[in-house]
Amino acid sequence: MKAVVYDKRMSPDSLVVREVERPVPGDHEVLVKIFAVSVNAADYRSMQMGLIPKRKIFGTDIAGKVEAVGKNTQKLKVGDEVFGDTSGSGFGGFAEYVCVPENALALKPASVSFQDAAALPMAAVTALQALRDLGSIKPGQKVLIYGAGGGVGTFAVQLAKHFGAEVTAVCGTKNVELVRSLGADRVIDYTREDFAKSCERYDLLVAVNGNRSLPVYKRALAPGGVFVMVGGALSQVIGTLLFGPVMSIGGKKMRLLVAKPDPKDLEFVINLVVEGKVKPVIDRSYPLQDTAQAVRYARQGHARGKVIIDMSLGIPLRATLLQDPATDR
């Protein structure tokens, strides 16, 4: 099968298309033929930190069809259309096939495309867990989403509206109209206006991107408000981990989300997609052989929503192999 393999000897991106052996499902696994997979920060940040999957194939969020099942599987069968997050089982999504524990997957409704389903797992579940689990969001609350134009941010805006919040979203100029179309009650263009200089105070503030200091976020909270750090500069994440508990003494809480894959959360979100209450935003799609380019684009941090690897955009195998000098040796 074709797969995009991490090879640090190759430059500039260390990702090359190769022919590798198709995996065989274990007793509790299923073999999934991948139709679409999305790019996540977990992919390129793992590369940067040297956290390389055993098979050296990245890609977490997959959507596809079950091709084979292990002898002890119970809920899935051959032909089922599924999607899920493989980050807890070794990645492997940048390939034509992957083996995944069946309990990491959820059924994909027929009305949802493989591309839309692949956009959901990590980003949408992260947004859901930030708002509902750590943020304890309630109807009528004032919620600010900082970094609303990316994958997690676009889902966070929509989910916050679903939960009945009054949503203020912060994003760059090019994303203002997009974020407004997702239901945000107010959109702040951070290149023209600093939310921190406003007298507005928020019951819940979710930071997805950016590099604002923790005291800035804390000052923007209403009494009893909650701040949830989802992503952003490494200094922010470390700062929230180290100083969040101390800064939480008193009425305002400063929390760091460590999102976890959860098939029940996948089912919750995709049901909202079926009902038309949540819409995945896809910036652009790439064929498998251009995965390195897709990862490079996502790593720049300016994608509007999600970046997708779409297997239907592929080219003949012989052409892809020419991209990898190792195959000619």
C-alpha positions in Angstrom: 0.0 0.0 0.0 1.0 3.6 -0.4 1.9 5.5 2.8 3.6 8.8 3.7 6.6 7.7 5.9 8.6 9.9 8.2 12.3 9.8 7.3 14.5 12.4 8.9 17.2 11.8 6.3 14.9 13.3 3.7 14.6 17.1 3.4 13.0 19.6 3.8 10.0 17.9 5.3 11.1 14.4 6.2 7.9 13.0 4.7 8.1 10.7 1.6 5.6 8.5 -0.3 6.6 4.8 -0.2 5.2 1.4 -0.7 4.9 -0.4 2.7 3.3 -3.6 3.8 -0.4 -3.4 4.5 -1.1 -3.9 8.2 -3.0 -6.9 9.6 -5.6 -6.3 12.3 -5.1 -7.7 15.7 -7.8 -9.5 17.7 -9.5 -6.3 18.8 -8.7 -4.2 15.7 -10.2 -3.5 12.4 -8.5 -2.7 9.1 -9.7 0.6 7.6 -9.4 1.6 4.0 -8.8 5.4 4.4 -10.8 7.8 2.2 -9.8 11.0 4.0 -7.5 12.1 6.9 -7.0 15.5 8.4 -3.8 17.2 9.4 -3.5 18.2 13.1 -1.0 20.1 15.2 -0.4 16.7 16.9 1.3 15.6 13.7 3.8 18.3 13.2 4.5 19.0 16.8 5.2 15.3 17.4 7.7 15.5 14.5 9.3 18.5 16.1 9.7 16.8 19.4 11.0 13.6 17.9 7.9 11.6 19.0 7.8 9.3 16.0 5.1 6.5 15.6 6.4 2.9 15.5 5.5 2.6 11.8 6.7 6.1 11.2 3.4 7.1 9.7 1.6 10.1 11.1 -2.0 11.1 10.7 -4.6 10.9 13.5 -8.1 11.8 12.2 -9.3 9.2 9.7 -12.5 8.4 7.8 -13.0 5.3 5.7 -14.5 1.8 5.4 -13.8 -1.3 7.4 -12.0 -3.9 5.1 -11.3 -6.6 7.7 -11.9 -7.3 11.4 -10.0 -9.1 14.1 -11.4 -12.3 15.6 -12.5 -10.6 18.8 -14.2 -7.5 17.4 -17.9 -7.1 18.4 -19.5 -3.9 17.1 -18.0 -3.3 13.7 -18.2 -5.4 10.5 -16.7 -5.4 7.0 -18.3 -2.6 5.0 -19.0 -0.2 7.9 -18.2 3.4 7.2 -16.3 4.8 10.2 -14.2 7.7 11.5 -12.0 8.3 14.5 -8.9 9.5 16.2 -5.9 7.2 16.0 -3.6 9.3 18.3 -4.0 6.8 21.1 -3.1 3.8 18.9 0.0 4.8 17.1 -1.3 7.3 14.4 -1.0 5.8 10.9 -3.6 7.8 9.0 -1.3 9.1 6.2 -1.7 5.9 4.3 -4.2 3.9 2.2 -4.9 1.5 5.2 -4.6 1.5 8.9 -5.4 -0.9 11.8 -7.3 0.7 14.6 -8.9 -0.7 17.8 -12.6 -0.9 17.1 -13.4 1.0 20.3 -11.5 4.1 19.0 -14.0 4.4 16.1 -17.5 5.6 15.6 -19.9 4.9 12.7 -20.1 7.6 10.0 -23.6 8.5 9.0 -24.2 8.1 5.2 -25.2 11.8 5.0 -21.8 13.0 6.1 -18.9 12.9 3.6 -15.7 11.2 4.4 -13.9 14.5 4.1 -16.2 16.2 6.6 -16.0 13.2 9.0 -12.1 13.3 8.9 -12.2 17.0 9.9 -14.0 16.2 13.1 -12.2 13.9 15.6 -9.4 15.8 17.2 -10.5 19.4 16.6 -14.2 19.0 17.3 -13.7 16.8 20.4 -11.0 19.2 21.7 -13.4 22.1 21.3 -16.2 20.1 23.0 -14.1 19.0 25.9 -12.8 22.6 26.5 -16.3 24.1 26.5 -18.4 21.4 28.2 -16.0 19.5 30.4 -13.4 22.1 31.6 -15.4 25.2 30.9 -18.8 24.0 32.2 -20.5 26.2 29.7 -24.1 27.2 30.4 -26.8 28.9 28.4 -26.6 32.7 28.5 -23.0 32.9 29.4 -20.6 35.3 27.7 -17.9 33.2 26.0 -14.8 34.4 24.2 -13.0 32.2 21.7 -9.5 33.4 21.1 -8.1 32.0 17.8 -11.5 31.3 16.3 -10.5 30.8 12.6 -8.6 27.5 12.8 -9.7 23.9 13.2 -10.5 23.9 16.9 -11.7 27.5 16.9 -14.3 27.1 14.1 -15.8 24.2 16.0 -15.6 26.0 19.3 -17.7 28.9 18.0 -20.4 26.6 16.7 -20.5 24.4 19.8 -20.7 27.4 22.1 -23.7 28.7 20.1 -25.2 25.3 20.3 -24.9 25.4 24.1 -26.7 28.7 24.2 -23.8 31.1 24.9 -23.3 34.6 23.7 -20.1 34.2 21.6 -17.4 36.8 21.0 -14.7 35.4 18.6 -11.2 36.8 18.0 -9.5 36.1 14.7 -7.5 37.7 11.9 -8.9 39.9 9.1 -9.3 37.1 6.5 -11.4 35.0 8.9 -13.8 37.7 10.1 -16.6 36.9 7.7 -16.1 33.2 8.0 -16.4 33.2 11.8 -19.4 35.5 11.7 -21.1 33.1 9.3 -20.6 30.3 11.9 -22.8 32.2 14.3 -20.5 34.4 16.4 -22.4 37.3 18.0 -19.4 39.5 17.8 -16.1 39.1 15.9 -13.0 41.0 16.9 -10.2 41.4 14.3 -7.1 41.3 16.5 -5.1 43.3 13.9 -7.4 46.3 14.5 -8.7 45.8 18.1 -7.4 44.4 21.3 -10.0 42.5 23.2 -8.0 43.0 26.4 -8.5 46.8 26.3 -12.3 46.4 26.4 -14.2 46.6 29.6 -16.1 43.5 28.6 -15.7 40.5 30.9 -16.4 36.9 30.0 -17.8 33.9 31.9 -15.6 31.5 29.8 -12.6 32.3 27.7 -11.1 29.6 25.5 -7.6 30.3 24.0 -6.8 28.2 20.9 -4.0 30.2 19.4 -2.0 33.3 20.1 0.6 34.4 22.7 -1.1 36.6 25.2 0.0 36.4 28.8 -2.1 34.6 31.4 -2.7 37.8 33.4 -4.3 39.3 30.3 -6.7 36.4 30.0 -7.4 36.4 33.7 -8.3 40.1 33.7 -10.8 39.5 30.9 -12.8 37.0 33.1 -15.9 37.9 35.0 -16.0 37.0 38.7 -16.2 33.2 38.9 -15.1 33.0 35.2 -13.1 30.1 33.7 -10.1 30.3 31.4 -9.2 27.2 29.3 -5.9 27.0 27.5 -6.3 24.6 24.5 -3.3 25.6 22.4 -1.0 28.4 21.4 2.6 29.3 22.1 4.6 26.6 24.0 5.3 29.2 26.7 1.6 29.7 27.2 0.9 26.0 27.6 3.8 25.5 30.0 2.8 28.7 31.9 -0.7 27.5 32.3 0.5 24.1 33.5 2.9 25.6 36.1 1.1 28.7 37.2 -2.6 27.9 36.5 -3.2 26.3 39.9 -1.7 29.3 41.7 -3.6 31.8 39.6 -6.8 29.9 40.2 -6.8 30.7 43.9 -9.9 32.8 44.3 -13.0 33.0 42.1 -11.4 32.8 38.7 -10.1 29.5 37.3 -7.1 29.0 34.9 -7.1 25.5 33.3 -5.2 23.6 30.7 -7.0 21.1 28.6 -5.5 17.7 27.7 -8.0 16.5 25.2 -8.6 12.7 25.0 -10.1 10.7 22.2 -13.7 9.6 23.0 -16.0 7.8 20.6 -19.0 9.0 22.5 -17.9 12.6 21.9 -17.4 11.7 18.3 -21.0 10.5 18.1 -22.3 13.6 19.9 -20.5 16.0 17.4 -21.3 14.1 14.2 -25.0 14.0 15.2 -24.8 17.8 15.3 -23.4 17.7 11.8 -26.2 15.5 10.6 -28.7 18.0 12.2 -27.0 20.9 10.5 -26.0 22.5 13.8 -22.3 22.2 13.2 -20.5 22.4 9.9 -16.8 21.4 9.4 -14.8 24.1 7.8 -12.2 22.8 5.3 -9.6 25.2 4.0 -8.1 23.0 1.3 -7.6 19.4 0.3 -4.4 17.6 -0.9 -3.8 14.2 -2.5 -1.8 11.7 -0.4 1.4 12.4 -2.4 1.3 16.0 -1.3 1.0 15.3 2.4 4.3 17.0 3.1 3.0 20.2 1.5 -0.3 19.9 3.5 1.6 19.5 6.8 3.8 22.5 5.9 0.8 24.6 5.2 -1.0 23.6 8.4 2.2 24.3 10.4 2.2 27.9 9.3 -0.9 28.4 11.5 -3.0 30.3 9.0 -5.4 27.6 7.8 -9.1 28.5 7.8 -10.5 25.5 9.5 -9.1 22.1 8.6 -6.6 20.8 6.1 -7.6 17.4 4.5 -5.7 14.6 2.7 -8.3 13.3 0.2 -7.5 9.9 -1.2 -9.8 10.5 -4.2 -7.3 13.1 -5.4 -4.5 10.6 -5.8 -2.3 10.0 -8.9 -1.0 6.6 -10.2 1.4 4.8 -8.0 4.3 4.9 -10.5 4.2 8.7 -10.5 4.2 8.9 -6.7 7.1 6.6 -6.3 9.3 8.9 -8.4 9.1 11.4 -5.6 11.1 9.1 -3.3 14.8 8.6 -4.3 15.0 5.7 -1.9 12.9 3.6 -4.2 15.3 4.0 -7.0 18.3 2.5 -5.1 
